[in-house]
Amino acid sequence: MLFAKEVPYREKLNFIVYIFSRLTLNLGSLIYTFAVSYSILYFTGSALYFAINLAISSVVMTLMLPLSGVMSDLGNKRRIIISGEIILTFIMAGLLIFTYFNGFNLFAIYITSFLAALVNPFVSNSFQTSMTEMFHKERIQKVMGYVSAILSSAVIIGPAMGGVLFGLFDLYIMILIFTITYAISTLLDFFIKFDLYYEPVNYALNDTAAPVAASALGKFKHDVLQGINYIKNSYVFLRVFMMAAFINFFASLMGIYPEKAMITELKFSPETVGIINAFDGVGVLIAGIVIGSVKQFKNPVGLMKYSLLLWTFTIPLYLLPLYTNMPEIYSIVFFAAMGFSVAAMLQVINVPLFTYVQLTVPQHVKGRVFSAISLFAMSIAPAGTLLYGFAYDYIPFWIIHSISFIALIAITLIFLNSRVIEESRADVAQISKELEDAASLNENTDI
């Protein structure tokens, strides 16, 4: 347990402050995201305009990922995180002032998404690479499980609050809430000890083979290639990361279809949509509690594979309310149940993946590997959001979902084959043995 006697006080404090910081920010972010998404669909009626906003963020973040990976490995993580959050607070404050005087403006939202996407990769990547320095490796799965469970309360409350606030207030109120939560989160992060388990030896392995006389661009290219080469030389990582890209592509369907169906096809009220979306958080909550409570995964990539195969069947199932004479109340219950199920399954896909990466990737290259994960995952996400956004405006839904269902099953079976599963299992077994040996050595030293 994270609050057992043997866990250092500073690590417990890290966990508490980190949770409150992320919970505050996530709540504000979900209220803002709901308000912006609903506003775009409500005022324009187009899934394409909605998808463009998602694509802007995806494209810009993808372009910034290589630089963010290098900086999180070679720079001061605490400084990067806090500076980035201060900048993001000012970006949202700018949108707040503009919206207060001018009302809803699609281009202002696009510009804000662009500016935020320039900074977000640095903050998120630095946080990811700090996890095993903020918390001990042997507790990382529990930390990630409990974090996802606790943050799910924001996923439960955020959309519901967004729906209610959207029905009562103007858009600028939601932006004001997001700006305030960003400021609070930034203040809390000042109290996190980001280097609690920092060990200089982990960074001594950074390859310094780049020519001394190389240009700044040449050194940057060399640093980025270290992360890419690490992935390229690993049979497991290469296929898992390619799979991550396809997951993000098909996840675009889950990001666009429910909102399109509920708002423009079934004409649900904003309050109803908000309550339905809150059930996503319930799914995350239950999945997070289960993941945090069980022992460390012996085969995380195998668990990820079977969860993915199960997830694919929700794609055709999601169409039932549109192609049956389902009463409105049943449609509401159905969408809530589907949101719950999809969110829970995505947790069982994502947490094992990131647990595997946190455990097996060397610390000195972890930032670049994480940026590469995101780069793989987000490289085709803009294409997915734009393609699905266009398709939902012009192509029958059943055709879109049938093609997606068949393609995702085939891709999962090809990339997460038996060799990938067995080699990843062996990697985790080796790390577990090393942690046990280290713990035994510490106990003997204490004696």
C-alpha positions in Angstrom: 0.0 0.0 0.0 1.1 3.6 -0.7 0.5 4.7 2.9 2.2 1.7 4.6 4.8 2.4 7.3 7.7 1.4 5.1 6.8 4.1 2.5 8.8 7.3 3.1 6.9 10.3 4.3 8.1 12.4 1.4 6.8 9.9 -1.1 3.4 9.9 0.6 3.4 13.7 0.5 4.4 13.6 -3.2 1.4 11.3 -3.9 -1.1 13.5 -2.0 0.1 16.8 -3.7 0.3 15.1 -7.1 -3.2 13.8 -6.8 -4.7 17.1 -5.7 -2.8 18.9 -8.5 -3.9 16.6 -11.2 -7.4 16.3 -9.9 -7.9 20.0 -9.8 -6.5 20.5 -13.3 -8.5 17.5 -14.8 -11.8 18.8 -13.4 -11.3 22.2 -15.0 -10.0 20.6 -18.2 -13.1 18.4 -18.5 -15.5 21.2 -17.9 -13.7 23.3 -20.5 -13.5 20.4 -23.0 -17.2 19.6 -22.7 -18.1 23.3 -23.1 -15.9 23.8 -26.2 -17.0 20.5 -27.8 -20.6 21.1 -27.3 -20.3 24.7 -28.4 -18.7 23.7 -31.7 -21.3 21.0 -32.5 -24.2 23.2 -31.2 -23.3 26.3 -33.2 -21.9 24.7 -36.4 -23.6 21.3 -36.4 -20.5 19.8 -38.1 -18.4 16.9 -36.9 -15.7 18.2 -39.2 -15.3 21.5 -37.4 -15.2 19.5 -34.1 -12.6 17.2 -35.6 -10.4 20.1 -36.8 -10.0 21.4 -33.3 -8.8 17.9 -32.2 -6.5 17.7 -35.2 -4.9 21.0 -34.5 -3.9 19.8 -31.0 -2.7 16.5 -32.3 -0.6 17.9 -35.2 1.2 20.5 -33.1 1.8 18.2 -30.1 3.2 15.6 -32.5 5.7 18.1 -34.0 6.8 19.2 -30.5 7.3 15.7 -29.1 10.9 15.1 -30.2 12.1 18.4 -28.6 10.0 17.7 -25.4 11.6 14.2 -25.1 15.1 15.5 -25.3 14.4 18.3 -22.8 12.8 16.0 -20.3 15.9 13.8 -20.3 18.5 16.5 -20.3 16.8 19.4 -18.6 15.4 20.3 -15.2 12.0 18.5 -15.1 10.6 20.6 -12.2 11.5 23.8 -14.0 10.0 22.6 -17.3 6.7 21.5 -15.6 6.1 24.6 -13.5 7.2 27.1 -16.3 4.9 25.3 -18.8 1.9 25.4 -16.5 2.4 29.1 -15.9 2.4 29.7 -19.6 -0.7 27.6 -20.1 -2.5 29.6 -17.4 -1.8 32.8 -19.3 -3.0 31.2 -22.6 -6.3 30.3 -21.1 -6.6 33.8 -19.5 -6.2 35.3 -22.9 -9.0 33.2 -24.3 -11.1 34.1 -21.3 -10.7 37.9 -21.9 -11.4 37.5 -25.6 -14.5 35.3 -25.1 -15.9 37.6 -22.4 -15.9 40.6 -24.8 -16.7 38.7 -28.1 -18.6 35.5 -27.2 -18.0 32.2 -29.0 -15.5 32.4 -31.8 -14.3 29.2 -33.6 -11.0 30.7 -34.7 -10.2 31.9 -31.1 -10.7 28.3 -29.9 -8.5 27.0 -32.7 -5.7 29.4 -31.9 -5.9 28.5 -28.2 -5.7 24.8 -29.0 -2.6 25.6 -31.2 -0.8 27.6 -28.4 -1.7 25.1 -25.7 -0.5 22.2 -27.9 2.9 24.0 -28.2 3.5 23.8 -24.4 1.5 20.7 -23.3 4.0 18.1 -24.6 6.8 19.5 -22.4 4.7 19.4 -19.2 3.1 16.0 -19.8 6.4 14.3 -21.0 8.4 15.7 -18.0 5.7 14.4 -15.6 5.8 10.9 -17.2 9.6 10.7 -17.0 9.5 11.9 -13.4 7.2 9.1 -12.1 9.9 6.7 -11.1 11.8 9.6 -9.5 8.8 10.8 -7.5 7.7 7.2 -6.6 9.6 4.0 -6.1 9.6 1.6 -9.0 8.1 -1.3 -7.0 5.1 0.9 -6.3 4.6 2.4 -9.7 1.7 0.1 -10.8 -0.2 0.9 -7.7 0.5 4.6 -8.1 -0.8 4.6 -11.7 -3.8 2.5 -10.8 -4.8 4.7 -7.8 -4.1 7.9 -9.7 -6.4 6.8 -12.5 -9.1 5.8 -10.0 -8.9 9.1 -8.1 -8.8 11.2 -11.2 -11.9 9.4 -12.4 -13.9 11.5 -9.9 -13.1 14.5 -12.2 -14.2 12.4 -15.2 -17.5 11.7 -13.3 -18.1 15.2 -12.1 -16.5 17.2 -14.9 -18.9 16.4 -17.8 -22.0 16.6 -15.6 -20.9 20.0 -14.3 -20.0 21.1 -17.8 -23.5 20.1 -19.0 -25.2 22.0 -16.1 -23.0 25.1 -16.4 -23.4 25.1 -20.2 -27.2 25.3 -19.7 -26.9 28.0 -17.1 -24.0 30.2 -18.1 -22.0 31.6 -21.0 -18.9 29.8 -22.4 -16.5 32.3 -20.6 -17.6 31.0 -17.2 -16.2 27.5 -18.1 -13.0 29.1 -19.4 -12.7 31.0 -16.2 -13.0 27.8 -14.2 -10.3 26.2 -16.3 -8.0 29.2 -15.9 -8.4 29.1 -12.1 -7.8 25.3 -11.9 -4.6 25.7 -14.0 -3.3 28.4 -11.5 -4.1 26.2 -8.5 -2.4 23.2 -10.1 0.7 25.2 -10.8 0.9 26.4 -7.2 0.5 22.8 -5.9 3.3 21.5 -8.1 5.8 23.8 -6.3 5.5 21.4 -3.3 6.3 18.2 -5.2 9.8 16.7 -4.8 10.5 15.6 -8.4 13.9 14.1 -7.6 13.0 12.0 -4.5 14.5 8.9 -6.1 16.9 10.7 -8.5 20.1 8.8 -9.1 22.8 10.6 -11.2 24.2 7.2 -12.3 20.9 6.7 -14.3 21.9 9.6 -16.5 25.6 8.8 -16.8 24.6 6.4 -19.5 23.6 9.2 -21.9 25.5 8.6 -25.1 28.0 11.4 -25.6 29.2 10.0 -28.9 27.9 13.1 -30.8 30.8 15.0 -32.3 32.0 17.9 -30.0 32.1 20.2 -33.0 28.6 19.3 -34.1 26.1 22.0 -34.6 23.2 22.5 -32.2 20.9 21.0 -34.8 23.3 18.0 -35.2 23.4 17.4 -31.4 19.6 17.7 -31.2 19.2 15.2 -34.0 21.7 12.8 -32.3 19.8 13.1 -29.0 16.4 12.3 -30.6 17.9 9.4 -32.5 19.0 7.8 -29.2 15.3 7.2 -28.3 14.3 6.1 -31.7 17.2 3.6 -31.9 16.3 2.2 -28.6 12.8 1.4 -29.9 14.0 0.3 -33.3 16.3 -2.3 -31.8 13.6 -3.8 -29.6 11.2 -6.2 -31.3 8.6 -5.7 -28.6 8.8 -1.9 -28.3 8.7 -1.3 -32.0 5.4 -3.3 -32.4 3.8 -2.0 -29.2 4.4 1.5 -30.3 3.1 0.9 -33.8 0.0 -0.6 -32.1 -0.3 2.5 -30.0 -0.5 4.6 -33.2 -3.4 2.5 -34.5 -5.1 2.6 -31.1 -5.1 6.4 -31.3 -6.4 6.3 -34.8 -9.4 4.2 -33.9 -9.9 6.0 -30.6 -10.8 9.0 -32.8 -14.0 7.1 -33.6 -14.8 6.9 -29.9 -14.0 10.6 -29.4 -16.3 11.8 -32.2 -19.1 9.3 -32.7 -20.8 9.5 -29.2 -21.0 13.3 -29.3 -22.1 13.3 -32.9 -24.8 10.7 -32.2 -26.1 12.2 -29.0 -26.1 15.9 -30.0 -26.9 16.0 -33.7 -28.7 12.7 -34.3 -30.6 12.0 -31.0 -30.9 15.7 -30.0 -30.0 15.1 -26.3 -29.9 18.1 -24.1 -26.5 19.4 -22.8 -27.4 18.2 -19.2 -28.2 14.7 -20.5 -24.9 14.5 -22.5 -23.0 15.7 -19.5 -24.5 13.1 -17.2 -23.9 10.3 -19.8 -20.3 11.4 -20.2 -19.8 11.2 -16.4 -20.2 7.4 -16.6 -16.9 7.3 -18.4 -15.4 8.4 -15.1 -17.2 5.6 -13.2 -15.6 3.1 -15.6 -12.1 4.6 -15.0 -12.7 4.7 -11.2 -13.6 1.0 -11.0 -10.8 -0.1 -13.4 -8.3 2.0 -11.5 -9.2 0.6 -8.1 -8.9 -2.9 -9.5 -5.6 -2.3 -11.2 -4.2 -0.6 -8.1 -5.3 -3.4 -5.8 -3.9 -6.4 -7.7 -0.3 -7.6 -7.7 2.1 -6.3 -10.3 1.2 -7.6 -13.8 3.3 -10.5 -14.9 2.2 -10.1 -18.6 1.1 -6.5 -19.1 1.3 -6.6 -22.9 -0.7 -9.8 -23.0 -3.4 -8.1 -20.9 -3.4 -5.1 -23.2 -3.9 -7.4 -26.3 -7.0 -9.2 -24.9 -8.5 -5.9 -23.7 -8.0 -4.5 -27.2 -9.8 -7.4 -28.8 -12.7 -7.0 -26.3 -12.8 -3.2 -27.0 -13.2 -3.8 -30.8 -16.6 -5.3 -30.2 -17.9 -2.1 -28.7 -17.5 -0.4 -32.2 -20.4 -2.1 -33.9 -22.4 -2.4 -30.7 -22.4 1.4 -30.3 -24.7 1.8 -33.3 -27.8 0.1 -31.7 -29.6 3.3 -30.7 -29.4 4.7 -34.2 -30.5 1.6 -36.0 -33.2 0.3 -33.7 -36.5 1.8 -32.4 -35.0 2.3 -29.0 -36.9 4.7 -26.7 -35.0 7.8 -25.6 -34.6 6.6 -22.0 -33.1 3.3 -23.1 -30.8 5.2 -25.5 -29.6 7.3 -22.6 -28.9 4.2 -20.4 -27.2 2.5 -23.4 -24.8 5.3 -24.1 -24.0 5.6 -20.4 -23.3 1.9 -20.2 -21.2 2.0 -23.3 -19.2 4.9 -22.0 -18.6 3.1 -18.8 -17.4 -0.1 -20.6 -15.2 1.7 -23.1 -13.5 3.8 -20.4 -12.8 0.8 -18.2 -11.4 -1.2 -21.1 -9.1 1.7 -22.1 -7.7 1.8 -18.6 -6.9 -1.9 -18.9 -5.2 -1.1 -22.2 -3.3 2.0 -21.1 -2.1 1.2 -17.6 -0.4 -2.1 -18.5 1.3 -0.4 -21.4 2.7 2.4 -19.4 3.6 0.1 -16.5 5.6 -2.0 -18.9 7.4 1.1 -20.2 8.1 2.6 -16.7 9.6 -0.7 -15.5 11.7 -1.7 -18.5 13.0 1.5 -20.1 16.3 2.9 -18.7 15.9 6.3 -17.0 18.5 8.1 -19.1 16.5 7.6 -22.3 13.0 7.4 -20.8 12.0 10.9 -21.9 12.8 10.3 -25.5 11.1 6.9 -25.4 8.0 8.4 -23.9 8.0 11.2 -26.6 8.4 8.5 -29.2 5.4 6.6 -27.7 3.4 9.8 -28.1 4.8 10.4 -31.5 3.8 7.0 -32.7 0.4 7.2 -31.0 -0.3 10.7 -32.3 1.3 10.5 -35.7 -1.9 9.3 -37.4 -4.4 10.7 -34.8 -4.9 13.9 -36.8 -5.7 11.8 -39.9 -8.1 9.8 -37.8 -10.0 12.8 -36.4 -10.3 14.5 -39.7 -11.2 11.3 -41.6 -13.8 10.2 -39.0 -15.1 13.8 -38.7 -15.6 14.0 -42.5 -17.0 10.4 -42.7 -19.6 11.0 -40.0 -20.9 14.0 -42.0 -21.2 12.1 -45.3 -21.1 8.3 -44.9 -23.6 5.9 -43.3 -22.5 5.1 -39.8 -22.7 1.3 -40.2 -20.2 1.4 -43.0 -17.7 3.3 -40.9 -18.0 1.0 -37.9 -17.9 -2.2 -39.9 -14.6 -1.3 -41.6 -13.1 -0.1 -38.3 -14.2 -3.3 -36.5 -12.6 -5.6 -39.0 -9.4 -3.5 -39.4 -8.7 -3.2 -35.6 -9.0 -6.9 -35.0 -6.6 -7.7 -37.9 -4.1 -5.1 -36.7 -4.2 -6.3 -33.1 -3.5 -9.9 -34.0 -0.7 -8.9 -36.4 1.3 -6.6 -34.2 0.7 -8.2 -30.7 1.6 -11.6 -31.8 2.8 -14.5 -29.6 6.5 -13.5 -29.8 5.7 -10.0 -28.6 3.7 -11.4 -25.7 6.3 -13.9 -24.6 9.3 -11.5 -24.9 7.4 -8.8 -22.9 6.6 -11.3 -20.2 10.3 -12.2 -19.9 11.2 -8.5 -19.6 8.8 -8.0 -16.7 10.0 -11.2 -15.0 13.6 -10.0 -15.2 12.8 -6.5 -13.7 10.7 -8.1 -10.9 13.6 -10.4 -10.0 16.0 -7.4 -9.9 13.7 -5.5 -7.6 13.4 -8.5 -5.3 17.1 -8.9 -5.2 17.6 -5.2 -4.4 15.0 -5.4 -1.6 16.7 -8.4 -0.1 20.1 -6.7 -0.3 18.7 -3.6 1.5 17.2 -5.8 4.2 20.5 -7.6 4.8 22.3 -4.2 4.9 19.9 -3.0 7.6 20.5 -6.1 9.7 
